[in-house]
C-alpha cells in the first residue's frame, strides 16, 4: 500500500514537473466522491506550502433529489472543516438534455465546464481548474474509445493539462494515481465522502466498463490499468511526432490545393493524418475510422 508521504510526494512532484500552477488561483471541482475529496485534501496541503489561493466548486446536477442535496451539503461542510472557500452551483441537467436532445452524461459535462468557466470569469485571479480524473479513469476512457472505434489519436483522451478558454486551464493532477491509492489515502486520513448511486447503473457505457470489463482485465493481469495508461502515454508521444510532421508538410504547400503526388510518396500513417487534418479544417471535426 502506498504510504501517505509517498502519495503526497508523487502528487506534488507531478504538479511541479507539469508546471500546473503559475501563482494564480486554483479552483477544485468537488463532487463529494472519494476522488475529488482526496484531490481537495492534497491541494489544500500544497496550497498551504506554496501559498496559492484555493477555492472549491460543487455542481449540483439536480437529478438525484434528496441525494443531490445531501452531496452539496456534505461538500459545504467538508470545505468549512478544511477552511477552503466554497461555492455551489445548481444546473438543470435533465432540462438541458431534453432541450438539446443529448444524453444526461453529455449534458452534465457541458454544464459543469460552463460553471467552471463562469466562476473563473467572475474571479479573474483563478486561472486553473483541477479535476479528479485518475489513472483508472484514463484506462476506462481508452477502452471506451477503442470499443466505439478510433485510431491512435483517440488513445490520448485525458491530457494532464489543456486550455479551456480565455487563459483558463483544465488540470488533471491525479492521472498518475490509481483508484486503489486514492482509497488508501482517504482511509489513512479518515476522510469521509459520499457515493453517487448512479455509478452502479450499468446502462451507462462507462459504468459497465468500470464494473465488468476492468475487473476482468485485472484478473488477466494485475497491472492492466497501469499498462493501458502507459500505452496512452506512448500514443501521445507518437501523435505529437505525427502532428509536427503534418504541420510541416502543410506549411510547404499553403494551398488551397495540395499535390497528390507528394501525398502518395508518404507512408499511409502520415498521409491519412494529413487528409484527416484537412477534413477537420473543412468540416470542423476529425474524421472517425469509418471515414
Secondary structure, DSSP 8 states (H G I E B T S, - for coil): ---HHHHHHHHHHHHHHTT---SSEEEEE--SSHHHHHHHHHHHHHHHHH---EEEEEEE-S-STHHHHHHHHHHHHHHHHHT-EEEEEE--HHHHHHHHT--HHHHHHHHHHHHHHHHHHHSTTEEEEE---BHHHHHHHHHHHHHH---GGGG--S-SEEEEETTEEEE-TBTTS-HHHHHHHHHHTT------GGGG-TTSHHHHIIIIIHHHHHHH-TTHHHHHHHHHHHHHHHHHHHHHHHHHHHHHS-SS---HHHHHTS-HHHHHHHHHHHHHHHHSS---TT-
